[in-house]
Amino acid sequence: MKKILVLLFLFTLIFKIDTHATHIKAGEILAERDASNPNRYTFTIVIYYSIDALNKIPSLIDKLPEIDFGDNTTGIAQFASSGGQVDVGNDTKRGTYKIAYTYSGAGTFKIGFVENNRIANILNMAFTKDGQSFSNSTPFYLENQVTISPFLGRNSTPVLTVPPIDLANKGQIYTHNPGAYDPDGDSMTFELIPPKKDRDLNVDNYVSPADGKFNGETTGGAPATFVIDPKTGQITWDTPGEPGYYNIAIKVNEYRNGRLLGYVIRDMQIEVKNSTNQAPQVSFNTSPCIVANLEYKTDVIGKDPDQSQSIIMNAFGSMFETSPLATFTPLTNPVTNPTTKLFRWTPTCATVQEQPYQALFKVEDNVVSDQRLAVIKNLQMKVLAPAPVIDSVTLVNGNQARIKWKRYNKLCNRECTLEIYRKTCDSTYSYDPCTKASITPTGYELIYQAQASDSIYIDNNLSQGLIRGLKYYYMIIAKFPGPRFGNSIESNIKSLSLNLNIPLITTVSVLSETQIQIRWLKPQDNSLLGSFGYKILRSIDGINFNQIQKFYNINSLVDSNFTDSNLDTKINNYAYKIQFYYGSDTLQTRTSDPKSIIKLVAISKNKSIDLTLSSLFPYQSNKTKIYNANTNLLLDSITNGAKTYTSVGLKNCEEYCYYIEDEGSFCVSGRQSYINRSNIACETPKDVSQNPPVLSYKPNLCSSSNCSTVLNAPYIDTLSWLPGGNGSCLGANVYKLYYAPFSGEKHELLVTVNDTFYVHAKNTSFAGCYYVTSVINGIESTSSNEICIDNDCACFELPNIITPNGDQKNDIFKPFPTPKFVNSVEFRVYNRYGKLIFSKNNDININWDAQDLADGIYYYEADVQMIRVKKSDQTKTVKGWVHVIK
């Protein structure tokens, strides 16, 4: 029965042919995506049949498989136009079928193929307790998966180039490799899984070929092993035991940017022989990386321990399937034992990719086909793009570098990015383009990314200009986009230095809150003669410089220093220039580049302080040391020019002070180091978030009174609150109390106070709802808990007797005691027959005299509107009777 499982964008496809022959040995399904239509695929089903079984039932090979494409659509695959039926030796014929199909949209699709039956007597599956195999009644199942996505681009399944039918010999190490490559350059991993008999169903009783029941042993005498290299797919069986048929399944997964796109499951058969024939050997020189546009070649030596035998040497891999084609000559087979064949391949820039290519060299001994043994060895080669070529690095605009290189698209006609790297003072680096983890040259920083068609870049050091006193080295590396990725060899290195014929300020260091030390190097110009001098210029904004000191009549060029005093380094960001003059202080002068102090700013956080370093002009920083200014103890160091640091583990509400020492260097007469010290910055960590106050109230007179108690305005609500938790180290600046007359209504600001209590006097009632907030440094907290105060003593009670006889005693029917917190009353009186005989709506005291009524019992009903904080409690209906006696 056909089974189809439909999940969101995930479909399982199953193919079946109803037959009961025992004829299938191995196979796989491959998928190739159409280059012009991203939703169209050509599926290739490759099945390896037993020739003996086909001879008994010849029609089996002509049976065409039905394929379910995973969207509830099926199709019948046809024989491939070439190679549809091929005798591959060792009692095996290969059938190749193809079918094309166009999907309606994106999704992830599983494709499966199931057919009865496998060949008989497979040893490591479908066996009974007494060891008898029933593999001839076990279905054969294949599966692959493809993903169609507009965000991922082209996606075809890996291609397997080495046939899945092989021979091994008892007691001899066996190796195999499926020869997989991914046409899209995606990465692959390999794993061994149990063969399948249906979707999500392993064959019965599967065991590894290395299981102890087969009595295999390693060459060292340990229990046999059967493993696969997850990166290369190389299978090693050390060593086969019991002769016979073994089936395994290899799952080849393909990944792009860490995401599993698809896979191919190959079902493979290995027949173990018991003969004296010895497996051949293969060897070659390896090279982990080769360069596009350059020919790579290596001798491959094949030999067989059985010297009388000739050998067959073949090579597999993507370079033998797609352009540019590799060669493996001489092409003739068989060849003498031993023989050397030459592998030659000239990859192009189109083949550059992050994943290595794999060439597989297979050597077989040339004996009868059902006795041949083979060995496979893989050669992994990462193809790198050729190196970019820098023509020149020249100085422009006084302090900028112009890097010029040969247009890379003429050298390598493929889309890529040229990454320009820079280093100062020396050009040494460590760079291994063969490994993905080390594709940035050590010690260099990436400063720009150019296009393949570009040839010039101006380095202005982030608009600050290059720093005089440094030597700059430049390198370019080409990087290629996904899905293939890949990179080039590094370019040649070119350097540039700025002229040092002017003074060079090396140090602007803060000595104290009021003093700064300035050091500078003399101009590097031996042609200067005469009397020399220096002027020191100072600025607090980095723009307007004023002279503060002057040195006259220096007889020879010297390095100098100066201490500037009476300053305020807490506030100002001082900068300096040194003006050198000779002969005359007005006619012949040379002015240094400006330098400023390194300004340290501290920002308070919760239990931490953020430190930020800045300077008006750039420095070459190698290491920055952070010190506790109170103890002068070193706290930490930061490198790579970092400008921020966070001091953690602090106590809130305690002050901490810091300064930094920035260690740098210049490339002048060798490498000269300097240390610049910053100002001292202090701050107190605190939690800027605020926990709101906790509000409460004092019970009022209404809370303890009864209806007979007389209450008069003003009605007092007495509120108080706890400040609430906050780490601001300060009390609240003010508190804001918010009020709403009734529950559920919007609160409005009632009052802003400095105290933690407030007495609210009202004219109508006690009722109202409150919450409070704290305001610290202009930041208002969230609201406190809400307190709603009610008129707990609100009441409206009526008597049940009146005597309207004119004696001025109990002549009027009215509430008693006097109503409290009542807005209105709708009053109605009914006789014993339910007839309305009196009503009144405009008097909460009612004041009914019953003059027109005879003695008797009457019934009343009063709808009372009371003043309560909850509007649902405000309406009250009072019902009762009254006895009228005259």
N, C-alpha and C positions, 0 to 999 in steps of 0.2 A: 504494500500500500504506500502510496506517495504521502510524504509528510512535509508540511510547509508550516514554518513558524514565522509569524510576522510580528516584529517589534518596531518601535519607532526608528526608521531608517536602518533597520537591520533585518535582513531576510536570509533564510536558509533555503538552498536550492538542492534538489535531489534528482539524480538521473537514474533510471532503472531500465534494465533489459531482462525480460523474463526468459530465462534459460537455465538449465540444470547441468550444463557441462562443467567440467573441471579444467579450466584452461587459462586463467589469468595469473600472471606472475608479478607484474609491477606496473606503475604508471603515475601520471600527474596531470593536472590541469593548469594551463598558463593563460594569462589574459594580457592582451596588448591594446592599449588605448589608441583610438584614431587621432592622428595629428591635427585634423581639421575640425573634428566634432568631439568635444570633450565628453559627450554622453554615449559615444559609440565605442564598442569593444569588439575585438575578434578573440574568440575563445578557441584554444587548441587543447584537445584531449589526446594524450599519448598513452597507449596501452600496449603492454608487452605480453604476448600470448605464447603458450606452449605449442610448438609446431606439431608435436605428437598428438595433442588434443585436437588441433585444427584438422589434421589428416583424418581423424575419426569423424569429425563433424565439420566439413569444409565451409558450410554456410555461416559459421560463427564469425569469421573474419569480415563477412559482408554485412553483418548486422550493424546498423547505424545507431549511435546513441542518441537518446532524447535528452535535451538539456532544458532545465527549468531556470529561467534567468533571475528569479527571485522577486519578480513583481507580478506573480500569477500568470506569467506567460511562458510557453515552452517552445522549443524548436528542435529540429532534427539536424544534427551535425553531419557533414559530408566528408568523404575522404579528401585529404589535402591534395592539391593539384600536383605536387611532387613529393615523393617519399611517402605516399599513402600507405603502402605495404612494403616492408623491407625485412629481409632475412638478416638478422644481426649475429647469427651463429649461436652455438651452445643451445640448440633446440629452442630458439626464440625468434619470433617474428614480431616486428613493431608495426602497430596500426596508428596512423595519425589522422585525426578528424578536426575539422574547423567549422566554425559558424560565427557570423557577425550579428550583432544585436545593438539597437539604440535604446537607451533608457530614457524615460520621460523627464527625469530630473535627478537631483543630488541624492546621495544616500550611501550607506555602507551595505554591501551585498556579499553574502556567502554563497559560493557555488559548490555543489557537491555532485558526486557521481557514484551510483551504487549498481553493482551487477553481480549476479551469481554465475560462476563461483570461482574461488581460487583453485590453484592446483592442489593435488593431494599431497599428503605426507610432509607438510610444513611442521618442523619439529617444535618450534617455540610458540605455538598458538594452538587453540582448539584441540587440546588433547584430553583424553579420559584419564581416570585414576590409574589405569594400567599402562598409561603412556601411549595409547593409540591415538593417532591424529584423525580428526574429522574436518580438516581444513577444506576438503573438497566440497563440503556443504556450507562453508562460511562465505558470506557475501564479501565483495571487494568494494571499498569505499574511498573516494578521493574528495578533497575539498580545497578551495582557495577563497580568498576574500579580496575585494577591491573597494576603493572608496572614491566616490565622485563628489568633488567639492569645488565651488568656484574660488575658494580661498587658498586651495592647495596646489592648483595647477595640474599638469599632466601626472597620471599615476598608472603605471603598468606593473604587473607582478614581476618578481624576480624571474630570470631565465636560468634554467639548469642545463648545462652543456654536456655533462658526462652521463652516459646511460646508466639506469638504475638496475642493471643486471650484471653480476660480477661473480668471480670465482675466488675462493680462498682454499688454503691447504691446512690440514690438521697439523697443529704444533708449530706453525709459522705465523709471525706477526702479519696481520692483514691491515691495509690502509685503503681508504677511499675518500673521494671528495666529489660532491655533486657538481662542482664547477659553476656555482651560482654567480650571477652578476645582475645588478639592477639597472635597467636601461635609463632610469631617471637620475641615477647617482645617489639614490637614497641609501641609508645605512642598513645593514642586514645583521641579524643574529640567527643562530642555528640551535635547534634543540631536538632531542630524540623523544618521540612520543609513541605510545602503543599504536599499532595499525588499527584502523577502524573497520567496522562492518556496517555502520549506518551513522547518521548524524548523531553526535554525542554518545555513540556506543562503541566502546573498544571491542576488539575481537575477544572471544572467550579464552581465558586461561593464558593470557600472554605473559611470557617471561623474556628477560634479556638474553641475547645469544651467549652472554657470559655466565648465565646461571650455572650453579654447581652441578645440576643434573646432567650437563653435557661434558663434564670431566675435563674442561679446559684449564690450562695453567699458564701463568706468565712465564717468560723466559727465565725469570728468577725463581720459579717454583711456587709463587703465590697464586691464590685463586685468580681466574681469568678476569679481565676487565674489558668493557666495551664502552668507549666514550667518544664524544664529539667536541671539537673545539668550537665554543660558541661564537667566536669571531670569524674563523676561516671556514668552518664546516668540515674540517678534516676529521675523518673517523679513524680510530685506531682500535683494533681488536687484538688484545694480547692475552691469550692466543686461542684460536678456534679449537674446539674439542671434537665432539661426535660429528662425523660426516653426515651431510644431508642438506635440506633446504631450510633457510631461515629468512623470515621477513621482518623488516623494521620500517618505521616511518620517520621521516625527517621533516620537521616544520621549519620553513625559512620565513622569518618575520622581516618586514620592511618598515623602517621608521623615517619620519621626516620631522625635524625640529622636536624630537622626543615623543612624537605621537605615532602610535601604531596605525599604519595605513592599510596594510593587508598582509597576506601570507600565502604560501604555497605548501601544501602537504604532499610530499612524495612518498609513495609506498614502494619500497625497494626489496629485491630478493638477492640473497647471497647463497651460493651453493658451496658447501665445504667438501673438498675432495680429500682422499687419503692416498697420497702418492709420494713418490720420492722426488718428484719435481720440486725445484727450489725457486722461490720468487726472485725476480730480477731486482736490480738496483738502479737508482737515478741520482745524479748530483749535478750541481751548477753553482756558479758564483752568484751571490745575492746583492741587490742594491735597493735600499729602502725607498729612495727617491730618484726619479728621472725627470728631465726637463723637456717641456714641449718644444717642438721644432728641432730637437736634436735626436739623432738615432741612438737607441740603446740596443746593445747586443750582448749576449752571453752564450758560451758554449754549454750545451746540455749533454752530459755523458751518460749513456745507458749501457749496462752490462748485465750478464747473467752468470751466476756461479756455475751453472751447467755449461761449460765452455763450448760444447759441441753444438749447442742450440743457437740459432739466429734469433734476433729480437725484432719486435715491432715498436716503434716510437711515435707517439702522437702528442699533440698539444691541444688544450682547450682553454676557453676564456672569451670574454667579450671582444678582445682585440682580434680574434679570429672570426667574429661574427659580424662586426660593424666596422665602418671606415673610421679612421685609417687602419687598414688590415696589417696584422703582423705576419711574418713568415717564419717557417720552421723547416729548414732545408738541411740535407736533401729531402725531397718529398717522398722518395721511394720507400717502400716497405715490402717485405722484411729487409733488415740490414744486418751486416755482420756483427758479431759479438766480440769485443765491445765496439760501440760506435759513438761518434760525437756529431751532434746536429747543432746548427746555429739558430738561435732565437734572435730575431731582429724586429724592432718596432720603433717607428718614429711618430710619437703622439703629437697631436696638434693642440692649440689653445682650447679647442672645443672639448677636449677630453680632460681638461684640468678639473679636478674635483677633490673634495675633502676626503672621501673614502678611497682607500687604496684599490688598485686593480689587482686581479689575481690571475696569473697564468698557471695552468696545471700541466705538468708533464707526466705522461703515462708511458711506462715501459712494460711490454708483455713479452713473455717467451713464446717463440713461434713453434708451438707444438700443436697437436690436434686441438680443435676448438674447444672441446669439453674438458681439456686438461690445462688450458692456459692459466698462468698466474700473472698478476700484474702488480705494479707499485705506482702510486700517484704521489707527487710532491708538488707543493704550491710555491710559487714565487709571487710575493706581494710587492707592488710598486705604486707609490704615490706619485702622481704626475703634478709637477709644479710648473707654474707659468715662468717664462724667462724674466730675468731681472730688468726692472726699469733702469734707464741710463740718465744720470744727472750730468748735464753739460757744464753748468757753471753756477756759482753762488756769488753774487756781487752786492756791494753796498749801494743803496739808493736812498734818497731823501734824508741823508745824514745819519739815520739810525735804524734803517730797515734793510732786510735781506731780500734780494730777488733771486729765487731759485728757478732755474730753467732746465727742462729735461726734454728728451725726445718724446714725441707724441706716442703714447703707448698703444693706441688703436692701430698704428701702422706696424707695430711689432707683434701685437696679439689682438686680432680683430674679434673681440668679444666684450660684451658689457662687463664693466668692472669699476671698482673704486680705487683710486690711488691714495694711499695713506702716507702723509708726509710726517716724518718723525724728526725730533730735534734733541740734541744733548749738548751740554756745555763742558768745556775744559778738557775733555778727552773723548776719543771716539770708540773706546772699547765697548763691547757688548757681547751678550750671549743670545743666539737666535737659532732655533731649530725649526725650520719650516716644515719638516716632516711630521711633526706632532702638533695636534690641534691645540694642546695646552700651552704651547710656547711660541705663539705666532707674533708676539710683540717683543721687539729687541729690548733686552734688559738695560735699564738706565736711560732709555729714550722715552720721550713723551710725544703722544700724538697731537699735532697742532693743526692739521687741516686734512680734509678729504676732497680730492679733486676727481674730475671725470677722466675717462680714458682719452678723450679728445683734447684735454687741457695740456698746456706745456709750460705755464708760468704761474708762480705764486709769490706774493709779496708778504713776507713775515714781518708784521709790525708789533709783535709781542703783545697781542690784545690791546692795541692802540697805545701802549706805553713806550714803544720803541725798544730796541735791543739795548742791553746794559753794557756800557763801556767797561772794559777790564775783563770781559769774558770772551772765550772763543767758542763759536757755535758750529756744531756738526750736524749735517742733514743727511737723511736716508729716506728712500721711498720703497714701499711694498704694495703690490697690487693685491686686492681682495675681490673675490668673485661672489655674486649673489646666489641664493638658494634657488632650487633645491640642491644643486651640486656643491655650492660653495667652493672652497679651494683658495690658494694663495700663490704668490710668486716667490722666487728667490729675492733676497734683499738687493737693493741697488748698490752701486758704488757710493762712497761717502765724499762729500765736499764740505769745506769749512769756510768760516768767515770770522774776522776780528775787526773791531772798531779801532780807529787810530787813537793812540794814547799820548798825543802831543799836548794835552791839556791836563790840569790836575785831576786826580781821581779820588773822590771822597769814598773812604772805606768804612768809616764808623760815624754814626750819629747816635750816641748812647746816653741814656738818662742816668746821671749819677745820683740825683736826689730830686726832690720836688722842685728845686730851684736851679739845678745845674745840669748842663748837657755837655758832653765831651765830643769834639769833632776831630777826626783824624783824616789825613789825606796823603796821597802819594804825589811826588813831584812829576811834572811832565816828562815823558820819555822822549827827549829830543836833545841830543848831544851837540847840536849845532848852535844852540843858544849861548850868547856871550853877554857879559856886562853885569850890571847890577839888577837884582831881582827883588820882587816883592809879592805879597799876597793881600787881597782884600777879602774879608769874610762878610757875606751878605746873608741876611736872615729874613724869613717870612713866616707868617702864621696862617696863611691860606694857600701857600704853594704857588701863588701868582705874583704878588707884589713883594719884591725883595728890597731890603734897605741895608746899607753898609753899617756894620756894628764894630768892625775892627780892621786895622791896617798894619802890615809889617813892611818896613822899608829897608833898603840897603843890605839885602842878603847877597853875599859875594859869590855863593855857589848854590846850585839847585839842591834842595834837601826836602825830605819828607817832613811834615810838620803836624802839629796838633794845637787845639785851642779849647779852653773851657769857658763856656758861655754861662753867665750867672744872672741872678735876679729874675728868674723865670717862673712861670706857673705851668708845670708839665701836667697837672691834673686836668687843665682845661684846654690848653692850646696844643695844636699839632705842628710843632716847629719844623721848618725846612731850611736848608742852607745851600749856598753856592760858594765856591772858592774861585775868586778871580785872580789869575796870575798875570803879572805885568813885568816887563823888562825894558830898560832904557828910560821909559817914561810911563807914569801911571795912567796916562790918557791916550797915548799914541799906539802902544803895542800891548794888547791884552789878550788873554785866552781864558775863557770861563768854563768851569767844570759843569758837568751835568748835575742837576739838583738832587739832594737826598734829604729825607725827613726822618724824624724819629718813628719808631714803631709804636703806634698807639694801641693800648690795651683797653678794651671796654668790657665791663662785667655786667651781666644781666641776671637778675634773680629768678630762680625757678623753685619749685617745691623740692626741698632737700638737695638742691644742686644749684650750680652757678655756671652759666654759659660764658665762655671767654672768647672774644673776637679780636683778631689782630688785623691792623690795617696800616698802610703807609701811603703817603701821597705819591711816592715814586718807587719803582720796583727794585727789589733786592734779589740776589741769588741766595736762596735759603736752602741749607742742607739739613739742618736739624733745629728744632725749637724746643727749649727746655722751659718747663713751667715750674715756678718756685712759689712756696708759701712765704709771703712777704713778712709775716710776723716771726717766723723761725728761720728763714732762709734755707729751708730744707727743699731739696728737689722732689717734686711730686710726680712728674712724668715727662716724656719727650714725645714729640710728634715730628714726622718727616714728610717728604714729598711735597713740601710747600703748603701744607695744610694751614688754614687760617682760622680754624675754630677748634675749641676744646671744651669739654664739659667736665667740671669737677663734681663728682658725685659722692654720695654717702655722707652728706653734711647734715648738721642740725639746723632746723628752722629757727629763726630769730637770733642767731649768733652771727656776728660779722666775720667775714673772711677776706683777706687781702692777698693779692697776687702780683707778680711781675714775671716777665719772660726774658730769656736770653736767646737771641736768634743767632745761630752759628752759620756763617756763610763763607764764601771764598771767591777769589778772583784768580784769573789765569794770567798773572803778570809776573815776569821773571820767575817762572815756576808757579806753583799754586800757593797763594797766600790766603790765610784764614783771617776772619774777623769775628767779633762778638758784639752785637748791638743789644743793649738792654732797654726794655720798655719803661714806661711810667708805671707806678703802682696803682692798681685798680681794686677797690673794695666794694663789697656788696653783702647784703644779708639775705640768705635764702628764706623764702616764705611761700606759703601756699596761697596763690592769688585767688583760688576758688574759695567761696564762702559757704559754710553751712548756715542755713537761715536761723533766725531766732526761734525760741520756743515760747509760744503765747499761752497765757492763762488769765483768769479773771477772778475777782473777789465776789462771792455771793452778795446780792443786793437785798434791800428790804423786802422786795416782792418774794424772794426765795423762801422766806420764813414766815410770811404773813398769811392771813386767811381772809375770807370775804368781808369780815366785819372790820378789818383794819383799814384805817383811812390813810391813803397815800396821796401826797401832793407833789406837783412838779417843783423843782426839777427832778427828773428821774436819773439816777447816777449809775453809770457803768464804770467800774474801776478795773483797768487792764494793766497787766505787767508782763514782762517777758525776760527770759534768759537770753544773753547775747548770741548764743549759738557758737559752734566751733569754727575757728578760722585760723590759718597759719600766717596771717598778715603781720603778726607781731605788734599790731596796733588794735585798739578798740575801734568800734565803729565810729565814723565821723558823725553820722546822724542815723536816726531811725525814721522810717516812714510807716504810718499807721493808715490802713485802708478800711473803708466802711461801706456796708450795703444795708439798707433798712430791713430788707427781707432776704431770706435764704434763696439762693438761685439767681439773685439779681447781680448786676455788675458792680464790683467794688470801685469806689472813687477815693482818691487821696483825701484823708480826713485832716491829717496834721503831720508835720515833720518836727521831731523833737530830738534833744540830745540825751534825755533820760531813758530809763528802761521801764517807765510806767506812764500811764495817762488816764485822767479822769474825764469821762465823756458825760456831760450834762445835757439832757434832752427835755423837751416840753411835752411830748405826747406819750412816750412809753419807754420801757427798758429795752424793747426788742431791737435787734440788729446783729449783723455778722461782721467780724473783724479778721484781718491778718496784718502782719507786720513784716517789714524787710529792713535789713541793715545796709548802709551805704558806706563803703570804705574806699577812700581815694577816688571817689567819683564812680565806683563800680557798685551797682545795686545787687544784692543777693536775690536768690529766689524767695518766694513767699514762705512764711512760716505756716504752721498748722492754722486752720480756720477755727475760730471760736464764734458760736452763735448763741446769743443770750435771748431768752424768751421772757414773756410776761407770764411767769409761772402762776401768779395770783390773779390772772384774769378771771372774772366771774360774772354770772348773771343768774340770779335765783328769784323765784316768784312765790308769793304766799298761796294758800289754798282756802282762804276765807276773807270776806270783807263784810262790813256792816254799814252800808250807806244810809244811816238814819239821821244824819245831821248833828251828831253829838261831837263831831270833830275828832272822833277816835276811829281809826280804821275805816274811814269813809271812802278812801281812794285805793284802787288796786294798782300797785306799783312794785317794782323790784325791791327786795329787801335782803341784804343790805344794798346800799347804793351800788350800781354797776361799776365795775372797774375795767378799763381798757376795752370799751365797747364802742363801736363806731355807729351802728344803726340797728334798729329792731323793726321787723314787720310782724305785727301782732294781730291775731284773729281769735274771735270767740264764737262758739257754736252751741246751740241748744241740744237737748238729748236726742233730737231727731236729725242732727247733722246740718241744721240750717244755720248759715252765717248770720249772726245778729250784731256783730261789731268788729271793726278793724281800724288799725291806726299804724302809720308808717313813719311819722316824722318826730317821734319822741321816744328816746331810749328809756325814759322813765314811765312810759305808757300813760299813767294818770287817768285811768278809766273809773267813772263813778257809778256805773250800773244803775242809774236812776230809773230807767224805763223798764227794768226787769222785775219780775216777781221773785219771791224767795224760791230758791232751788239750787240744783247742781248744774253747773255749766262747764264746758270744755274749751280749753284754749290751746293755741299753737303759736310759737314765736320763732321766727328765723332771725338769728342773732349774728351779726357781723362783728367779730372780735378782732382786736389787734394782737396777732400772734406772729412769731418770726417765720413760721412755715405757712405759706398761703393755704396749704391743704387743711390746716387746723383752724382757719379763720371763720369758717361758716359752721354754726351750731344751731340745731333745731331743738327747742325746748317745748315739751308737751306736758299737759297736766289738766287738773280740774280745779274749780273754785266754787265754794259754797257761798251763795249770796243770802245774807240774813238781814232783814229790815226790822 
